[in-house]
């Protein structure tokens, strides 16, 4: 909106751009923004964008009002079993309705799901349990015989 107001002010298309912004549902008062000058219009538009973004995020979060931390953790755990890229669908299928959640694909792997909520700044890290034949072979080799030295990361005991 700020870029449009600035272009409108410099190109003499103010009325046409104002009409387009009003039709688009913007809360920006076009005529006033064009009269304020480009710096003030850009600052006002930046504040407007931040407020609208915050309101949209809060509205999304209200969809999960009754979701407990335990429910969220269980949903993330279930999502860790889905392949990378399909974890958000699993998260939503398990009752997390907010669309503010994203998967960090640079940190997620086949066995670790890193999910974050861009509005609340919440991060969840969920580790997939045994799911493949290789996982179960490892369990039989290290866990069942009680081979604690080989199954526990160094320095964690």
C-alpha positions as CSV (number, residue, x, y, z in Angstrom):
1,X,0.0,0.0,0.0
2,X,2.9,2.4,0.8
3,X,4.5,1.7,-2.5
4,X,1.2,2.3,-4.3
5,X,0.7,5.6,-2.4
6,X,4.2,6.7,-3.3
7,X,3.8,5.8,-7.0
8,X,0.5,7.6,-7.0
9,X,1.9,10.7,-5.5
10,X,4.8,10.8,-7.9
11,X,2.9,9.9,-11.1
12,X,-0.3,11.9,-10.6
13,X,-2.5,8.8,-10.5
14,X,-3.6,9.5,-6.9
15,X,-7.3,9.3,-7.5
16,X,-7.1,6.0,-9.5
17,X,-4.8,4.4,-7.0
18,X,-7.0,5.6,-4.1
19,X,-10.0,4.0,-5.7
20,X,-8.1,0.8,-6.2
21,X,-7.0,0.7,-2.6
22,X,-10.6,1.4,-1.3
23,X,-12.0,-1.3,-3.5
24,X,-9.3,-3.7,-2.2
25,X,-10.6,-3.2,1.4
26,X,-7.5,-1.3,2.6
27,X,-8.0,0.8,5.8
28,X,-5.5,3.4,4.5
29,X,-7.1,6.7,3.8
30,X,-5.7,7.3,0.3
31,X,-6.2,11.0,-0.1
32,X,-4.8,11.8,3.3
33,X,-1.8,9.6,2.7
34,X,-1.0,11.2,-0.6
35,X,-1.2,14.7,1.1
36,X,1.1,13.7,4.0
37,X,4.1,13.1,1.8
38,X,5.9,10.0,0.9
39,X,7.9,9.5,4.2
40,X,4.8,9.8,6.4
41,X,2.7,7.7,4.0
42,X,5.3,4.9,4.1
43,X,5.5,5.1,7.9
44,X,1.7,5.0,8.2
45,X,1.4,2.1,5.7
46,X,4.1,0.2,7.7
47,X,2.1,0.6,10.9
48,X,-1.1,-0.4,9.1
49,X,0.5,-3.5,7.7
50,X,1.9,-4.5,11.2
51,X,-1.5,-3.9,12.9
52,X,-3.4,-5.9,10.2
53,X,-0.8,-8.7,10.4
54,X,-1.1,-8.9,14.2
55,X,-5.0,-8.9,14.1
56,X,-4.9,-11.7,11.5
57,X,-2.5,-13.7,13.6
58,X,-4.6,-13.3,16.7
59,X,-7.7,-14.4,14.8
60,X,-5.9,-17.5,13.7
61,X,-4.6,-18.2,17.2
62,X,-8.2,-18.0,18.6
63,X,-9.0,-21.1,16.6
64,X,-6.8,-23.0,19.0
65,X,-8.2,-21.4,22.2
66,X,-9.1,-24.7,23.8
67,X,-5.9,-26.6,22.7
68,X,-3.7,-27.5,25.7
69,X,0.1,-27.7,25.7
70,X,-0.2,-31.5,26.0
71,X,-2.6,-31.6,23.0
72,X,-0.2,-29.5,21.0
73,X,2.8,-31.7,21.9
74,X,0.8,-34.8,21.0
75,X,-0.1,-33.3,17.6
76,X,3.5,-32.4,16.9
77,X,4.6,-36.0,17.9
78,X,2.1,-37.4,15.4
79,X,3.3,-35.0,12.8
80,X,6.9,-36.2,13.2
81,X,5.8,-39.5,11.6
82,X,4.6,-37.8,8.4
83,X,7.2,-37.2,5.7
84,X,8.8,-33.7,5.6
85,X,6.4,-31.4,3.7
86,X,3.3,-33.3,4.9
87,X,3.7,-32.5,8.6
88,X,1.5,-29.5,8.7
89,X,-1.4,-31.4,7.3
90,X,-1.0,-34.0,10.0
91,X,-0.7,-31.2,12.6
92,X,-4.1,-29.8,11.4
93,X,-5.6,-33.3,11.3
94,X,-4.7,-33.7,15.0
95,X,-6.6,-30.6,16.0
96,X,-4.2,-27.7,15.6
97,X,-6.4,-25.4,13.6
98,X,-4.2,-22.2,13.5
99,X,-2.6,-21.7,10.1
100,X,0.2,-19.8,11.7
101,X,2.3,-22.9,12.0
102,X,5.2,-23.7,9.6
103,X,7.7,-26.4,9.3
104,X,11.4,-25.4,9.2
105,X,12.5,-27.6,6.4
106,X,16.2,-26.6,6.8
107,X,16.2,-28.1,10.3
108,X,13.7,-30.9,9.9
109,X,14.8,-34.4,8.9
110,X,13.1,-37.8,8.4
111,X,13.2,-38.4,12.1
112,X,12.9,-34.8,13.5
113,X,10.1,-32.3,12.9
114,X,10.9,-28.7,13.7
115,X,7.6,-26.7,13.7
116,X,7.2,-23.0,14.6
117,X,4.3,-20.6,15.0
118,X,5.3,-17.4,13.4
119,X,2.7,-15.4,15.4
120,X,3.4,-16.6,19.0
121,X,7.1,-17.3,18.3
122,X,6.6,-20.9,19.6
123,X,8.9,-23.6,18.4
124,X,8.3,-27.4,18.7
125,X,10.8,-30.1,18.1
126,X,9.4,-33.6,17.8
127,X,11.4,-36.7,17.4
128,X,9.8,-39.6,15.5
129,X,10.0,-43.0,17.3
130,X,10.6,-46.4,15.8
131,X,8.9,-46.6,12.4
132,X,11.2,-48.4,10.0
133,X,12.8,-51.8,10.0
134,X,16.2,-50.1,10.6
135,X,14.8,-48.4,13.7
136,X,13.6,-51.8,15.1
137,X,17.0,-53.4,14.2
138,X,18.7,-50.7,16.2
139,X,16.3,-51.3,19.1
140,X,17.0,-55.0,19.1
141,X,20.7,-54.5,18.9
142,X,21.2,-51.7,21.5
143,X,18.1,-51.3,23.6
144,X,16.9,-54.9,24.3
145,X,20.2,-56.3,25.6
146,X,20.7,-53.2,27.8
147,X,23.7,-51.9,25.8
148,X,23.5,-48.5,27.5
149,X,27.0,-47.4,26.5
150,X,26.2,-47.7,22.7
151,X,22.6,-46.4,22.9
152,X,23.2,-43.3,25.0
153,X,24.9,-40.2,23.6
154,X,28.2,-39.4,25.3
155,X,28.0,-37.1,28.2
156,X,24.2,-37.5,28.7
157,X,24.5,-39.9,31.7
